[in-house]
Amino acid sequence: MNETGPTQSESAGELGKRVASGVVMAALALGAVVLGDWPFVLFWTAAALGVFWEWSAIVAGGAAAVRMVGAAALAIVAVTAGIGQIFAAVMLLAAGAAGVAGICAPSRRAWAAGGVAYAGAALIAPVVLRRDQEVGLVAILFLFAVVWATDILGYFIGRAIGGAKLAPQVSPKKTWSGAVGGALGALAAGAAVVQIAGNAALLPAACVALVLSIVSQAGDLFESAVKRRFGVKDASHVIPGHGGLMDRLDGFIVAAGMAALIGLIRGGPDASARGLLWW
């Protein structure tokens, strides 16, 4: 999530909208997790389509052909991932990225194709983890806890303590105090989830949480760098108080991608959540 919260001059009402929007989005995400199966796939398909829509507006000027090809590719990937064909979904995503690159202006081809991959990660990674019948639910809750704790605590601790800037050329508001506070909060939140669920050893899960928190913050900075590269402040204004879906999901997308990669390497497509949490 982009650290673009209210400054001292902004009203309490803006912060209220930010909190209210966050609560609504969290409730929707948790509801989709509990339902699982196709409702979960459809939820993340919608998120991925929204992310690609915003990305294409930033890097390709919202070209209709780019959006149509990218959206079609993501829809096909969603169906393929939903029926459990993860490798095929990744291959189709790569084909979709190539298709978008082929119709985009030469100077923007790499950026446009990258948007398909970026949005595809928002779709495939959660589906990969959730489809683990044994601990998929716990893995997604673990991931939510880590990313949300990183985001929320990093934001408030950074504002309260201040200090040295983390990456002033990319995101001037982020501080090292916020980064450390968010990481420690994520470690505690991730450990709490696995402790309550009783599905994983505490110390390894805490280490994984710390890694994912760092990756989440890197994802936040990446999205900030993309927007700065193209002279955009917010990805869109679809979420009151937050900006766009990219602004809200930037850290989650990269952290989910890393979590799914770890899970797939260690557990395979049918036990990716166990691969992530069981060490």
C-alpha positions in Angstrom: 0.0 0.0 0.0 1.3 3.4 -0.9 2.1 5.6 2.1 0.0 8.6 1.0 -2.1 9.0 4.1 -3.2 12.3 5.6 -0.7 14.9 6.4 -1.1 17.4 9.3 -3.0 19.7 7.1 -5.5 17.1 6.0 -8.8 16.6 7.8 -9.8 13.9 10.2 -12.6 13.2 7.7 -10.0 12.0 5.2 -8.5 9.6 7.7 -12.0 8.4 8.5 -12.6 7.6 4.8 -9.3 5.8 4.7 -10.1 3.7 7.7 -13.7 2.9 6.5 -12.5 1.9 3.1 -9.9 -0.3 4.6 -12.4 -2.1 6.8 -14.8 -2.7 3.9 -12.0 -4.1 1.7 -10.7 -6.3 4.5 -14.2 -7.7 5.2 -14.7 -8.5 1.5 -11.3 -10.1 1.3 -11.9 -12.2 4.4 -15.3 -13.3 3.2 -13.8 -14.5 -0.1 -11.1 -16.4 1.8 -13.7 -18.2 4.0 -15.8 -19.1 1.0 -12.9 -20.3 -1.0 -13.2 -22.1 -4.4 -14.7 -20.0 -7.2 -15.8 -17.1 -5.1 -12.2 -16.7 -4.1 -11.0 -17.0 -7.6 -13.5 -14.5 -8.9 -12.6 -12.0 -6.1 -8.9 -12.0 -7.1 -9.8 -12.0 -10.8 -11.7 -8.8 -10.3 -8.7 -7.4 -8.3 -6.3 -8.4 -11.0 -8.4 -6.8 -13.8 -8.6 -3.6 -11.8 -4.9 -3.6 -11.2 -4.2 -4.1 -14.9 -6.7 -1.4 -15.8 -4.8 1.1 -13.6 -1.4 -0.1 -14.8 -2.4 0.3 -18.4 -3.7 3.8 -17.8 -0.3 4.7 -16.3 2.1 3.1 -18.7 0.1 2.9 -22.0 -2.3 5.8 -21.8 -5.3 3.4 -21.3 -5.1 2.1 -24.9 -8.2 0.1 -25.6 -6.5 -2.7 -27.5 -4.0 -3.2 -24.7 -6.7 -3.3 -22.1 -8.8 -5.8 -24.1 -6.0 -8.2 -24.8 -4.7 -8.0 -21.2 -8.1 -8.5 -19.7 -8.9 -11.4 -22.0 -5.6 -13.1 -21.0 -6.3 -12.6 -17.3 -9.8 -14.0 -17.6 -8.4 -17.2 -19.3 -5.7 -17.4 -16.7 -8.3 -17.2 -13.9 -10.3 -20.1 -15.3 -7.1 -22.2 -15.8 -5.8 -21.5 -12.3 -9.3 -22.1 -10.9 -9.3 -25.7 -12.2 -5.9 -26.3 -10.7 -3.7 -26.1 -13.8 -1.2 -23.7 -12.3 1.7 -24.4 -14.7 -0.7 -23.9 -17.7 -2.0 -20.6 -16.1 1.6 -19.3 -15.8 2.3 -20.2 -19.5 -0.9 -18.5 -20.6 0.0 -15.4 -18.5 3.3 -15.2 -20.3 1.5 -15.6 -23.7 -0.9 -12.7 -22.7 2.1 -10.5 -21.7 3.6 -11.2 -25.1 0.3 -10.4 -26.8 0.1 -7.1 -25.1 3.7 -6.3 -25.9 3.0 -7.0 -29.6 0.3 -4.4 -29.9 1.8 -1.7 -27.7 3.9 1.2 -28.8 7.6 0.1 -28.9 8.7 2.5 -26.2 6.1 1.1 -23.8 6.1 -2.6 -24.7 8.1 -3.8 -21.7 6.1 -1.8 -19.3 2.7 -3.0 -20.7 3.8 -6.6 -20.7 5.0 -6.2 -17.2 1.6 -5.0 -16.2 0.1 -8.3 -17.3 2.6 -10.2 -15.2 2.1 -7.9 -12.2 -1.7 -8.2 -12.3 -1.4 -12.0 -13.0 0.6 -12.3 -9.8 -2.3 -10.8 -7.9 -4.5 -13.5 -9.3 -2.4 -16.7 -9.4 -0.5 -16.3 -6.2 -3.5 -16.2 -3.8 -5.2 -19.0 -5.8 -2.1 -21.2 -5.5 -2.0 -20.9 -1.8 -5.7 -21.1 -1.1 -6.2 -24.3 -3.1 -4.1 -26.3 -0.6 -7.0 -28.1 1.1 -5.2 -28.7 4.4 -3.9 -25.3 5.3 -4.8 -23.0 2.5 -7.1 -20.9 4.6 -4.4 -20.5 7.3 -1.8 -19.5 4.7 -3.9 -16.7 3.3 -4.8 -15.4 6.7 -1.1 -15.5 7.6 -0.3 -13.5 4.4 -3.0 -11.0 5.2 -1.8 -10.6 8.8 1.8 -10.0 7.6 1.0 -7.5 4.9 -1.7 -5.6 6.9 0.5 -5.4 10.0 3.4 -4.1 7.8 1.2 -1.5 6.3 -0.7 -0.3 9.3 2.1 -0.3 11.8 4.6 1.0 9.4 2.4 3.9 8.6 1.6 4.9 12.1 5.0 4.2 13.7 6.7 6.1 10.8 4.5 9.1 11.4 4.9 9.0 15.2 8.7 8.5 15.3 9.8 9.9 11.9 13.6 10.0 11.4 15.8 9.0 8.5 14.0 8.5 5.1 13.9 5.0 3.7 14.0 5.8 0.0 13.6 9.6 -0.4 14.0 9.5 -4.2 11.1 7.1 -4.6 8.8 7.7 -1.7 9.7 10.7 0.4 7.3 10.0 3.3 8.6 6.5 4.2 11.1 6.3 7.1 13.3 3.6 8.5 11.4 3.7 11.8 8.2 2.9 9.9 9.9 0.1 8.0 11.4 -1.5 11.1 8.1 -1.1 13.0 6.1 -2.6 10.2 8.5 -5.6 10.0 8.4 -6.3 13.7 4.6 -6.0 13.7 4.4 -8.4 10.8 6.6 -10.9 12.6 4.3 -10.7 15.6 1.1 -10.9 13.5 2.3 -13.9 11.5 3.4 -15.7 14.5 0.1 -15.1 16.2 -1.9 -16.6 13.2 0.1 -19.8 13.2 0.1 -20.0 17.0 -3.7 -19.8 17.1 -4.1 -22.2 14.1 -1.6 -24.6 15.5 -0.5 -25.6 12.0 3.2 -24.6 11.9 6.3 -24.3 14.0 6.4 -20.8 15.5 10.0 -19.8 14.8 10.2 -20.7 11.1 6.8 -19.1 10.5 8.0 -15.9 12.2 11.1 -15.9 9.9 8.9 -16.3 6.9 6.7 -13.5 8.1 9.7 -11.2 8.4 10.9 -12.0 4.9 7.4 -11.4 3.5 7.2 -8.1 5.3 10.4 -6.9 3.8 9.3 -8.1 0.3 5.9 -6.3 0.9 7.7 -3.1 1.6 9.9 -3.5 -1.5 6.6 -4.0 -3.5 5.3 -0.7 -2.1 8.5 1.1 -3.2 8.3 -0.5 -6.6 4.8 0.8 -7.2 5.9 4.2 -6.0 8.8 4.1 -8.4 6.6 3.2 -11.4 4.2 6.1 -10.6 7.1 8.5 -10.2 8.5 7.3 -13.5 5.3 8.2 -15.3 4.5 11.3 -13.2 1.4 9.9 -11.5 0.5 10.5 -7.8 -2.3 7.8 -7.4 -3.1 4.8 -9.6 -6.7 5.9 -9.6 -9.3 7.3 -7.2 -11.5 4.2 -7.0 -11.0 3.7 -3.2 -11.8 6.7 -1.0 -8.8 7.7 1.1 -6.4 5.2 -0.6 -6.3 6.0 -4.3 -6.4 3.0 -6.6 -6.2 -0.8 -6.3 -2.6 -0.7 -7.1 -2.0 1.7 -4.2 -3.8 -0.6 -1.9 -2.4 -4.0 -3.2 1.2 -3.0 -4.1 2.8 -4.7 -1.1 0.4 -7.6 -1.1 1.0 -8.5 -4.8 4.7 -8.9 -4.3 4.5 -10.6 -1.0 1.9 -13.0 -2.3 4.1 -13.8 -5.3 7.0 -14.6 -3.0 4.9 -16.7 -0.7 3.5 -18.7 -3.6 6.9 -19.2 -5.0 8.3 -20.5 -1.7 5.2 -22.7 -1.3 5.5 -24.1 -4.8 9.2 -24.9 -4.5 8.8 -26.6 -1.2 5.4 -28.2 -1.5 4.3 -28.3 -5.1 1.0 -27.0 -6.6 -1.2 -29.2 -4.3 0.6 -28.4 -1.0 1.9 -24.9 -1.5 0.5 -23.6 1.7 2.2 -26.4 3.6 5.4 -25.6 1.8 5.1 -22.0 2.9 4.3 -22.7 6.6 5.7 -26.2 7.4 9.4 -26.3 7.9 
